[in-house]
Amino acid sequence: MKILCLHSNYIKVEPAKKAVKNADEIKKKLLESKEALVIFTAVEESDEKNPKEVLKGVVKEIVDVFDQVKAKEIVIYPYVHLTKNPSSPTFAKKVLDEIVDELSKEYAVKKAPFGWYKSFEISVKGHPLAELSREIKGEGEKIPEALQKEKKLKSEWMVLEPDGKENFLKVDDGNISGFDFSKYPRFEKLVKYEISKNRIVDKEPPHIKLMRKMEIADYENASDPGNFKFFPKGRLIKSLIEDWVTTNMVKSGAMEVETPIMYDYEHPALKNYLNRFPARQYTIKTPNKKVFLRFAACFGQFLILHNANISYRNLPMSLYELTKYSFRVEQRGELAGLRRLRTFTMPDCHAICKDIDQAKEEMLRRFDIAKKIQDGLNLTNDLELAIRVVKDFYEENKDFVKELVRKWGRPALIELWEEKFFYFVLKYEWNFVDALDKAACLTTDQIDVENSKRYDIKFTDKDNKEKYPLILHLSPSGAIERVMYALLEKAYMESQDKKNPTFPLWLSPTQVRFCPVNDSFIDYCEKLVDVLEKENIRADVDDRSESVQRKIRDAEVEWIPFIVVVGEKEKKSGKLAVRFRETGEVKEMSVEELANLIKNETKDYPFKPLPLPRLLSKRPKFVG
């Protein structure tokens, strides 16, 4: 919470118009006070985690200043403009009322009306204590060292080409020179975004309207910001992506585990790691201790590895978990639909390796696994590579970094650090650049040189001596919700290019939509659905009393890949005129031929049945 303390000769406040729904009700139009300590206050989002501690701290600060300046009364003035990260109005009003109540026990206190546009006139005294600013944070509001260091991080930037050519970049007043971006416009957007380090989203990303319009997901206002609800179609898409990632990781040799979502805040190894990871944490008071909610699977997997008996013969060895859920207290200005949340599903795979050569070899292998996963999501060609690496490590392992870029096949952005700030010496990221030119990391892997010692993870080497391994941190797809964001943003951008946006066929909630020309053909359409369901194909029937044109239009809005109008001709001949959404073509085929086409395109992908009733007339409306 931020406060500005002004010892004033007088203050006059006149409310003009309500600014928020829960504004104070007022009786007097004019508030006046003489010889007052005026406290301009801004309740912040971070205060919501520990309101009691903040309240206690603010009251103490106000009383200390009041006793020093010898004012006659205190005026609490709500002034949200002191902060860039305000709390919710409901929370702010509650906190300010509690501050007034607490101070009123011993002091004369007035409060300017909350939630109003106000005009005010103030005369501030001229002594040294007349103007003081304070910032009060509750216990647990410590910002990790890594986040503080990240703000001070100085980087050298370079574009590395697949042939190994290094192009060092110069940044002058926002202009970037040193590489010809003319053939790589999307890559240029990534470079500008990363160098600017501006993560604030000041405009609503297009995918938010799409996710609501298509009834995939929506904000849950009854929860904390950055927490979402997923409707049946969204839950289907999310669960299929989860299965796709997990299946590929387990097939690659990773051993799947499950670990707790909360950990002891005072655990020595965990607490130390918290400060080495650039993320803000949720903290909770349990009946027994103070805990934090995990932001990845690191904690649980490291503790498993700490207790394991590991030989060099076991290495490289991988543990994998699909974390339902991970938590990070992202700042409000950075929250943006499914792109950046506070609660998310993170596939997390840690590999322990005996030395740097094995770590590099394993990272290259995992690079290919991640590519297969992103290929299946139709996203690989929409991603851009960035590598963040300590300068010394880059110079010693330049061939390895160049091999990563060669495998990528396109130029990559390299951020060179003078020294090691975090627990890793190299981290690569596959970034998606959205319609607002904001980048979001999907796939990422890191070479961790600290945590085996921090968690006392050891293996027995050939010489029968215990040694500390290196650890790789791979998220093969990135957060599942962020994958969904990328798919929706990609579809939006395709629509802007006059293309028909689609999901990958295996992810489409409905793969085939039958549109009977009238009610007499509904039963026949259901029989066609029966045929497709036996082949693990999701199909439904638009049995509503709407025109055929309306049914087709609504199917297009839902991005249904195959639309079939069914009438007397189709019923008699058994031949269906199938409309292909992606190309706009119409092809004649039997239901069996359609089934074979879909089976071939979705082979080796996970399947789940239709998430909604097969008849559209039976479906509820979840949004709007």
C-alpha positions in Angstrom: 0.0 0.0 0.0 1.3 3.5 -0.8 0.5 6.6 1.3 1.4 10.2 1.0 1.3 12.1 4.3 0.7 15.9 4.1 0.6 18.1 7.2 -1.8 20.8 6.0 -3.1 24.1 7.1 -6.5 23.1 5.6 -8.1 20.8 3.0 -11.4 21.2 1.2 -12.9 18.3 -0.7 -16.0 18.4 -2.9 -17.3 15.1 -4.5 -18.6 15.6 -8.1 -19.6 12.2 -9.6 -19.5 8.5 -8.7 -16.6 6.7 -10.3 -17.4 3.1 -9.2 -20.5 1.1 -8.3 -19.6 0.6 -4.6 -18.8 4.3 -4.0 -19.5 5.7 -0.5 -22.9 7.2 0.1 -22.4 10.8 1.1 -24.6 13.2 3.2 -22.4 16.4 3.1 -21.3 17.8 -0.3 -18.2 19.5 1.3 -15.6 18.0 3.6 -13.4 20.6 5.4 -10.6 20.1 7.9 -8.0 22.4 9.5 -4.6 21.6 11.0 -5.0 18.0 9.6 -2.6 15.2 8.6 -4.0 14.3 5.2 -3.2 10.8 4.1 -3.5 10.1 0.4 -3.8 6.4 0.0 -3.6 3.8 -2.7 -4.5 0.2 -1.9 -2.5 -2.2 -4.1 -3.2 -5.6 -5.6 -0.4 -7.1 -3.6 -2.1 -6.0 -0.4 -4.9 -8.5 -1.0 -2.6 -11.4 0.1 -2.0 -10.1 3.6 -4.6 -7.4 4.4 -4.2 -7.7 8.2 -0.4 -7.1 8.1 -0.9 -4.2 5.7 -3.6 -2.6 7.9 -1.3 -2.9 10.9 1.6 -1.4 9.1 -0.4 1.5 7.7 -2.0 2.5 11.0 1.4 2.4 12.7 2.9 4.7 10.0 0.1 7.2 10.2 0.2 7.3 14.0 4.0 7.8 14.0 3.7 10.7 11.6 0.7 12.2 13.4 2.5 12.2 16.8 5.5 13.9 15.3 3.6 16.7 13.5 1.1 17.3 16.3 -1.9 17.7 13.9 -5.4 18.0 15.2 -7.1 15.4 13.1 -6.5 12.8 10.3 -8.1 12.9 6.9 -8.0 9.7 4.8 -8.1 10.5 1.1 -8.5 7.6 -1.3 -6.1 8.3 -4.2 -5.7 5.4 -6.6 -3.3 7.3 -8.8 -0.4 6.6 -6.4 -0.1 3.1 -7.8 0.1 1.3 -11.1 -1.3 -1.9 -9.6 -4.4 -1.0 -7.7 -6.5 -3.6 -5.8 -10.1 -4.3 -6.6 -12.4 -1.4 -5.6 -14.3 -3.7 -3.2 -11.1 -4.6 -1.4 -9.8 -1.1 -1.3 -13.0 0.3 0.2 -12.9 -2.4 2.9 -9.3 -1.7 3.8 -9.8 2.1 4.0 -12.9 1.7 6.2 -10.9 -0.6 8.5 -8.1 2.0 8.7 -10.6 4.7 9.7 -12.2 2.4 12.3 -8.9 1.5 13.8 -7.6 5.1 14.0 -11.0 6.4 15.3 -10.5 4.5 18.5 -8.0 7.1 19.6 -7.9 10.0 17.1 -10.3 12.4 15.3 -10.6 11.0 11.7 -12.4 12.0 8.6 -12.5 10.2 5.3 -12.9 11.7 1.8 -15.6 9.7 0.0 -14.4 6.6 -1.7 -15.2 5.9 -5.4 -16.0 9.5 -6.4 -14.4 12.0 -8.8 -13.5 14.8 -6.5 -12.1 18.4 -6.5 -9.9 19.4 -3.6 -8.0 22.4 -2.3 -5.1 21.9 0.1 -2.5 24.1 1.8 0.5 22.2 2.9 2.8 23.4 5.7 6.5 24.1 4.9 8.3 22.1 7.6 10.5 19.1 6.9 7.9 16.5 8.0 5.0 18.1 6.1 5.4 15.9 3.1 6.3 12.2 3.6 5.7 9.2 1.4 5.6 5.6 2.6 5.2 2.1 1.1 3.8 -0.6 3.4 4.0 -4.3 2.5 2.5 -7.1 4.4 4.5 -10.1 5.5 5.2 -12.5 2.6 5.2 -9.7 0.0 9.0 -10.1 -0.6 9.8 -9.9 -4.3 12.2 -12.8 -5.3 15.8 -11.7 -5.8 15.7 -13.1 -9.3 12.9 -10.6 -10.2 14.8 -7.7 -8.7 17.9 -8.7 -10.6 16.0 -9.2 -13.8 15.1 -5.5 -13.8 18.7 -4.6 -13.6 19.9 -7.1 -16.1 22.1 -5.8 -18.8 22.2 -7.7 -22.0 24.0 -7.9 -25.3 21.8 -8.9 -28.2 22.7 -10.9 -31.3 20.9 -12.6 -34.2 22.4 -16.1 -34.9 21.7 -17.5 -38.3 21.4 -21.3 -39.1 24.8 -21.2 -40.9 26.4 -19.9 -37.7 26.7 -16.2 -38.7 26.6 -13.9 -35.7 24.9 -10.5 -36.2 25.4 -8.2 -33.2 22.5 -5.8 -32.7 22.7 -2.1 -31.9 19.7 -0.4 -30.1 19.5 3.4 -30.5 16.4 5.2 -29.2 14.2 2.1 -29.9 15.7 1.5 -33.4 17.4 -1.8 -34.0 20.2 -2.3 -36.5 22.7 -5.0 -37.3 20.5 -7.5 -39.1 18.2 -7.4 -42.2 14.8 -8.4 -40.9 13.0 -7.8 -44.3 12.4 -11.6 -44.8 11.5 -12.2 -41.2 8.8 -9.7 -40.1 7.4 -11.8 -37.3 10.9 -12.5 -36.0 11.5 -8.7 -36.0 8.5 -8.3 -33.8 9.9 -10.8 -31.3 13.2 -9.0 -31.2 11.6 -5.6 -30.6 9.4 -7.1 -27.9 12.2 -8.8 -26.1 14.6 -5.9 -26.2 12.0 -3.4 -24.9 11.1 -5.8 -22.0 7.6 -4.2 -21.9 5.2 -6.9 -20.7 2.2 -4.7 -20.0 -0.9 -5.4 -22.2 -2.8 -2.2 -22.7 -5.3 -3.6 -25.3 -7.5 -6.6 -25.1 -6.0 -9.5 -27.2 -8.4 -10.8 -29.9 -8.4 -14.3 -28.5 -10.5 -13.2 -25.5 -13.5 -12.4 -27.6 -13.0 -15.6 -29.5 -12.8 -17.8 -26.5 -16.1 -16.4 -25.1 -17.9 -16.3 -28.5 -17.0 -20.0 -29.1 -17.8 -20.9 -25.5 -14.3 -22.2 -24.8 -13.4 -20.3 -21.6 -14.1 -17.2 -19.6 -13.0 -15.2 -16.6 -14.3 -16.4 -13.3 -15.1 -13.2 -11.4 -15.7 -15.1 -8.2 -12.1 -16.2 -8.1 -8.7 -14.3 -8.1 -7.9 -12.5 -11.3 -6.1 -14.7 -13.8 -8.2 -17.8 -12.9 -10.4 -19.2 -15.7 -13.4 -21.5 -16.1 -13.5 -23.8 -19.1 -16.8 -24.8 -20.7 -17.3 -28.3 -22.2 -15.7 -27.5 -25.6 -12.8 -25.8 -23.9 -12.3 -28.6 -21.4 -12.2 -31.1 -24.3 -9.5 -29.1 -26.2 -7.5 -28.6 -23.0 -7.7 -32.3 -22.0 -6.7 -33.5 -25.5 -3.6 -31.2 -25.5 -2.8 -32.5 -22.1 -3.0 -36.1 -23.3 -1.0 -35.3 -26.4 1.9 -33.7 -24.5 1.9 -36.4 -21.7 1.8 -39.3 -24.1 4.7 -38.0 -26.1 6.8 -37.3 -23.0 6.1 -40.8 -21.6 6.9 -42.4 -24.9 10.2 -40.5 -24.9 11.3 -42.2 -21.7 10.2 -39.7 -19.1 8.8 -41.2 -15.9 5.5 -39.6 -14.9 5.0 -38.6 -11.2 2.6 -36.6 -9.2 3.7 -34.1 -6.4 1.9 -31.7 -4.0 0.9 -28.2 -5.0 2.0 -26.5 -1.8 5.3 -26.5 0.1 6.8 -25.2 3.4 7.9 -21.6 2.8 10.7 -22.0 5.4 12.1 -25.2 4.0 15.8 -24.2 3.5 16.3 -25.5 0.0 12.9 -24.4 -1.2 13.2 -20.9 0.2 16.6 -20.5 -1.4 15.2 -21.6 -4.8 12.2 -19.2 -4.5 14.6 -16.3 -4.6 16.4 -17.7 -7.7 13.3 -18.1 -9.8 11.9 -14.9 -11.4 8.2 -15.3 -10.4 5.9 -14.0 -7.6 4.4 -16.6 -5.3 1.0 -17.2 -3.7 1.5 -17.8 0.0 -1.0 -19.3 2.4 -1.2 -19.8 6.2 -2.2 -23.4 7.0 -3.0 -24.5 10.6 0.6 -25.7 10.8 2.8 -23.4 8.8 3.2 -20.8 6.1 3.3 -22.4 2.6 3.6 -21.3 -1.0 1.8 -22.7 -4.0 4.2 -24.2 -6.6 4.9 -22.3 -9.8 6.2 -25.4 -11.5 7.0 -29.1 -10.7 10.6 -28.4 -9.7 10.1 -28.6 -6.0 8.3 -32.0 -5.9 10.5 -33.6 -8.5 13.7 -32.3 -6.9 12.6 -33.7 -3.5 11.9 -37.1 -5.2 15.4 -37.1 -6.8 17.0 -36.1 -3.5 15.8 -39.4 -1.9 16.5 -41.6 -4.9 19.4 -43.9 -5.2 20.8 -43.0 -8.7 23.7 -44.6 -10.6 25.5 -43.2 -13.7 23.9 -46.1 -15.6 20.5 -44.5 -15.0 21.5 -41.2 -16.6 20.2 -39.2 -18.3 17.0 -39.8 -16.3 13.8 -37.8 -16.6 10.8 -37.2 -14.4 7.6 -35.7 -15.8 4.5 -34.2 -14.4 1.5 -32.3 -15.9 1.1 -29.9 -13.0 -2.6 -29.3 -12.3 -2.1 -26.6 -11.2 0.9 -24.2 -11.1 0.5 -20.7 -9.6 2.2 -17.4 -10.2 1.1 -14.0 -8.9 1.4 -12.2 -12.2 0.9 -8.5 -12.1 -2.5 -7.2 -13.2 -1.2 -5.2 -16.2 0.4 -8.4 -17.5 -2.7 -10.6 -17.1 -4.2 -11.1 -20.6 -6.7 -13.8 -21.1 -5.2 -17.2 -21.7 -1.8 -15.7 -22.5 -0.7 -15.0 -19.0 -2.6 -16.4 -16.0 -2.1 -16.8 -12.3 -3.3 -20.4 -12.3 -2.3 -22.7 -15.1 -1.5 -26.2 -16.2 2.3 -26.7 -16.9 3.9 -29.8 -18.4 7.2 -30.0 -16.6 10.0 -32.5 -17.3 13.4 -32.5 -15.4 16.3 -34.6 -16.7 19.4 -35.2 -14.6 22.6 -35.6 -16.6 26.1 -36.6 -15.4 28.0 -33.8 -17.2 27.7 -31.0 -19.7 28.3 -33.2 -22.7 25.4 -35.5 -21.7 23.3 -32.5 -20.9 23.8 -30.9 -24.3 23.1 -34.3 -26.0 19.9 -34.7 -24.0 18.8 -31.2 -24.7 19.1 -31.7 -28.4 17.1 -34.9 -28.1 14.4 -33.2 -26.2 14.4 -30.4 -28.7 13.2 -32.9 -31.3 10.5 -34.3 -28.9 9.2 -30.8 -28.4 9.1 -30.2 -32.1 7.0 -33.2 -32.6 4.6 -32.0 -30.0 4.3 -28.5 -31.6 4.0 -30.0 -35.0 1.0 -31.9 -33.8 -0.5 -28.6 -32.7 0.3 -27.0 -36.0 2.3 -24.3 -34.2 5.9 -25.0 -35.0 6.1 -22.7 -38.1 4.4 -19.9 -36.0 7.1 -19.8 -33.4 10.3 -17.9 -33.0 13.5 -19.0 -31.2 15.2 -17.0 -28.5 18.2 -18.2 -26.5 19.4 -16.6 -23.3 22.9 -17.6 -22.3 25.8 -16.5 -20.1 28.6 -15.1 -22.2 31.3 -17.4 -20.8 29.1 -20.5 -21.4 28.4 -19.3 -25.0 32.0 -18.9 -25.8 32.9 -22.3 -24.4 29.9 -24.0 -26.1 29.3 -22.0 -29.2 29.0 -25.1 -31.4 26.2 -26.4 -29.3 24.3 -23.1 -29.4 24.8 -23.0 -33.2 23.5 -26.6 -33.5 20.3 -25.6 -31.7 19.8 -22.8 -34.2 20.7 -25.1 -37.2 18.1 -27.6 -36.0 15.6 -24.7 -35.8 16.3 -23.7 -39.4 15.6 -20.0 -39.0 17.4 -17.0 -37.3 17.3 -16.9 -33.5 17.6 -14.1 -31.1 20.5 -14.5 -28.6 20.6 -12.6 -25.3 24.1 -12.7 -23.9 24.5 -12.1 -20.1 27.8 -10.8 -18.7 27.3 -13.0 -15.6 25.0 -15.7 -14.3 22.0 -14.1 -12.6 19.8 -17.2 -12.3 20.3 -20.9 -11.6 20.8 -21.7 -15.3 23.5 -20.9 -17.8 21.4 -21.4 -20.9 17.7 -21.2 -21.6 16.0 -21.5 -25.0 12.4 -20.4 -25.7 10.0 -21.0 -28.6 7.9 -17.8 -28.7 4.5 -17.1 -30.2 4.0 -13.5 -31.4 0.3 -12.6 -31.3 -2.0 -10.1 -33.0 -0.8 -7.3 -30.7 2.8 -8.1 -31.4 3.3 -9.4 -27.9 5.5 -12.5 -27.5 4.7 -15.5 -25.2 7.0 -18.3 -24.5 5.7 -21.8 -25.2 8.3 -24.6 -25.3 11.4 -23.9 -23.1 14.4 -25.8 -21.8 17.2 -24.8 -19.4 20.6 -26.0 -18.2 20.5 -25.7 -14.4 23.9 -25.7 -12.7 22.7 -25.0 -9.1 19.8 -27.0 -7.9 21.4 -30.4 -7.6 23.6 -29.0 -4.8 20.8 -26.9 -3.4 18.6 -30.0 -3.0 21.5 -32.4 -2.4 20.7 -34.5 -5.5 23.6 -37.0 -6.2 24.4 -39.9 -8.4 27.1 -42.6 -8.0 29.6 -42.4 -10.9 31.9 -45.1 -12.4 34.6 -44.4 -9.9 32.0 -45.2 -7.1 32.1 -41.5 -5.9 29.0 -39.4 -5.4 28.6 -36.4 -7.7 26.2 -33.6 -8.4 24.4 -33.9 -11.8 23.3 -31.1 -14.1 19.5 -30.6 -14.4 17.5 -29.8 -17.5 14.1 -28.1 -17.1 11.8 -28.7 -20.1 8.3 -27.6 -20.6 7.7 -29.3 -24.0 4.6 -27.3 -25.0 4.5 -24.5 -22.4 1.4 -24.0 -20.3 -1.6 -25.7 -21.8 -3.8 -22.6 -21.5 -1.1 -20.6 -23.4 -1.2 -23.2 -26.2 -4.9 -22.5 -26.5 -4.2 -18.8 -26.6 -1.7 -19.3 -29.4 -4.2 -21.4 -31.4 -6.9 -18.8 -31.0 -4.6 -15.9 -31.8 -3.3 -17.7 -34.9 -6.9 -18.4 -36.0 -7.7 -14.7 -35.6 -4.7 -13.6 -37.6 -5.6 -16.1 -40.4 -9.1 -14.6 -40.5 -7.5 -11.2 -41.0 -5.7 -12.7 -44.0 -9.1 -13.8 -45.4 -8.5 -17.5 -44.5 -11.0 -19.7 -42.8 -9.6 -20.2 -39.2 -9.6 -23.8 -37.9 -8.4 -25.8 -35.0 -6.3 -28.9 -35.8 -8.8 -31.6 -36.8 -8.1 -33.8 -33.8 -8.8 -30.8 -31.5 -12.1 -29.7 -33.1 -14.8 -30.2 -30.5 -17.2 -31.1 -33.3 -15.5 -32.6 -36.4 -18.6 -33.2 -38.5 -21.9 -31.3 -38.4 -25.0 -32.7 -40.1 -27.6 -30.1 -41.1 -30.9 -31.8 -42.0 -33.0 -29.7 -44.4 -36.1 -30.4 -42.3 -37.1 -32.5 -39.2 -37.9 -35.6 -41.3 -34.2 -36.2 -41.8 -33.1 -35.8 -38.2 -33.3 -39.6 -37.6 -31.2 -40.3 -40.6 -28.6 -37.8 -39.5 -28.4 -39.5 -36.1 -27.7 -42.8 -37.9 -24.8 -41.2 -39.7 -23.5 -39.9 -36.4 -23.7 -43.4 -35.0 -21.5 -44.6 -37.9 -18.9 -41.9 -37.2 -19.0 -42.4 -33.4 -18.0 -46.0 -33.8 -14.9 -44.8 -35.6 -14.0 -42.3 -32.8 -15.2 -39.3 -34.7 -17.1 -36.4 -33.0 -20.2 -35.5 -34.9 -23.5 -33.8 -34.1 -26.8 -32.8 -35.7 -28.3 -29.3 -36.0 -31.9 -30.2 -35.4 -33.0 -26.7 -34.6 -35.9 -25.1 -36.5 -33.7 -22.8 -38.5 -33.0 -22.4 -42.2 -30.3 -24.5 -43.9 -28.4 -21.2 -44.6 -28.5 -20.3 -40.9 -27.3 -23.8 -39.8 -24.4 -23.6 -42.2 -23.5 -20.1 -41.1 -23.6 -21.1 -37.4 -21.4 -24.2 -38.2 -18.9 -21.8 -39.9 -18.9 -19.6 -36.8 -18.0 -22.7 -34.7 -15.2 -23.6 -37.1 -16.7 -27.0 -37.8 -14.2 -28.7 -40.2 -16.8 -30.7 -42.2 -20.4 -29.6 -42.8 -22.9 -31.8 -44.4 -26.4 -30.8 -45.6 -28.7 -33.8 -45.6 -32.0 -34.1 -47.6 -33.8 -36.6 -49.8 -31.0 -36.9 -52.4 -28.4 -37.7 -49.8 -30.6 -40.2 -48.0 -31.5 -42.1 -51.2 -28.0 -42.1 -52.8 -25.9 -42.5 -49.6 -23.6 -39.9 -51.1 -22.9 -36.8 -49.0 -21.9 -33.3 -50.2 -19.2 -32.5 -47.7 -18.1 -28.9 -47.3 -14.5 -28.6 -46.3 -14.1 -25.5 -44.1 -10.4 -25.0 -44.5 -10.5 -24.8 -48.4 -14.1 -24.0 -49.0 -14.4 -27.0 -51.3 -17.4 -29.3 -51.5 -16.7 -33.0 -52.2 -19.1 -35.9 -52.7 -18.4 -39.0 -50.6 -20.0 -41.7 -48.6 -20.1 -41.5 -44.8 -17.5 -44.4 -44.8 -15.2 -42.4 -47.0 -15.6 -39.4 -44.8 -14.8 -41.5 -41.8 -11.6 -42.9 -43.4 -10.5 -39.4 -44.3 -10.8 -38.1 -40.7 -9.2 -41.3 -39.3 -6.2 -40.9 -41.5 -5.8 -37.2 -40.5 -6.2 -37.9 -36.8 -4.2 -41.1 -36.6 -1.9 -41.3 -33.5 -3.6 -38.4 -31.9 -5.7 -38.7 -28.6 -9.4 -38.9 -28.8 -12.3 -38.0 -26.5 -16.0 -38.2 -27.3 -18.3 -35.3 -28.1 -18.4 -33.0 -25.0 -22.0 -31.8 -25.6 -25.4 -33.4 -26.5 -25.3 -34.5 -30.1 -28.5 -32.6 -30.9 -28.0 -28.8 -30.8 -31.5 -28.2 -29.5 -30.5 -30.0 -26.3 -27.5 -27.7 -25.6 -27.4 -24.8 -23.1 -25.9 -21.4 -23.8 -22.9 -20.8 -21.5 -22.0 -17.3 -22.6 -24.3 -14.4 -23.2 
